[in-house]
Amino acid sequence: MAHSIQVVFACEDPNRLADFWAGALGYVVQPPPEGFDSWDAFADSVGIPREKRNDLSAVVDPDGNGPRFFFERYDGGPPNQRVHIDLNSIGGAELTDEQRRNRLGEERERLEKLGASYQREATGIAGEIWIEMFDPEGNWFCVQ
């Protein structure tokens, strides 16, 4: 089974970079989740403080063919790659945290057998979880 990817940029101003890449690629800034009329309404619902609301942004192909481009504020800590790939391989929002962790563990095992190395599990500002890994040459990527 093939997995989709997203391309992730570590940056200083996620909204500015999202606007740039939307224009450059003919993409659109990703609309808020279903049931929300704005990203601020979504952020309010999950408790993201106002000062953190430009920490993340994304653009998507309006035709649904190309990968999502995700922009996250870079905190200056390791790993220090400015661009990396997220491997979307464990399923969507319908999974419980326990199911996600189990699938992440299975995917971690599969990727380690291929030569990847595990870095850590991480949690985002909206409570989402993923794992960070390195490919056989030390390039950082995430699995979600």
N, C-alpha and C positions, 0 to 999 in steps of 0.2 A: 504494500500500500504506500503510495507517495504521500509525503507530508508537505503542507504549505509552509511558506516562510514569511517573515516580515523583516525589513531592513531597519536597523535601529541606529540613530545618530545620537551621540552624547554631545550636548551643546549648551551654550549659555542662555539662549532665548528660544525655547521650543516653539512658541507661536510664530515668531518671525521666520524661523526656518521652515515651519509647516507652510506658511504663506508662500515662501520662495519656491519650495519643491512642488507645491500644488500648481503654481503657474508654470514652472519649468516642465513638468510632466503632463500637464493637462488633467491633473487629478483635482479632487476637492478635499477641503478640510473635512475630516470625518464628522458626520452629524452625531448628536448625542444619542444615547441608547433609547430604544422604543419606550414611550411613556413619559419622556422628558422633553420639554420644549427648548431647553438650553443645557450647555455643559455646567453652568452655575447651578441650575436646579438639580442636576445629577450630583454634583459635588456636595451640595447642601444635604442631599439624602444619605450620603455615605460619610459625612463628617470631614470633608477635606477643607482645611482652613483657607481663607482668601489668599494669604501670602504664598500658598503652595499651588495655586491654580494655573500658573504658567510653568509648572514643573514638567508637564507632559502635554503632547499634542500629537496628532496623526493626520495623514492624508491617505486617501483611498482612490483607486481607479473607479470612476463613475460607471464603467462598464463591467466591473467585477472581475477583470482578467488579470491585472498586474498585482504584485505584492503590496501589502500595506507598508508605508513608511512611518516609523514611530520616532518621535523626538523626545528625549528626556534630558532634563537639566543634569549636567555633569558636575559631580561633587568634588572632583579632583583626586579621589581615591582610586586604588587599584580595582580592577584592571584598567589600563589607560588607553585602550583602543578607542578611537573616536567613532568608529562604525563597526557594528557586529550584526550577526544574523540571529534571529529567534526562530527556533524550530518548533512549529505548531504541531505537536504530535499526540497530545493526550486527551483531547476533547474540549468541550465547551463549558459554559456556565451552568449546565444542568448537573454537573458533578458536585458532590460534597467535597469538603476539604480532605477528608480521609480518602475518598476515591481518587482525588487528584494526586495526593502524596503516594498512594499505591502505584498509580500509573507512572508518576515521575520516577519512582524507584525501579519499575520495570524498564522504562526507557533508559534510565541511567545505566543499568546492567547491560542492555543491548549496545549502547554507545561505547561503554568501556571495553566490551569485547572487540569493538572495531578500532580501538586505540585511543579513545578520548579519556580525559581525566576529569574527575569531579572537583569543583571548587567549593560550592556551598549552596544551600537553599536560601531563597530570599522571599520577602513579602513586600508588596507594593503598598502605596498609600490608600488604596481602596480595598486592601485585604487579599488581593490576588497573590498566588504563590507560583514560583518557578524555581528551576535549578540553573546554576551557572557552571559551565564546563569549558574545557580547552580541547581543541582538536589535537591530533598527533604532533603538530608543529607549534603548538602554543597559542593558537588563535582562539580568542574568547568567543563563546556563543552561549545562548540561553535555550532552555527547553521549557515549553509551557503547554 
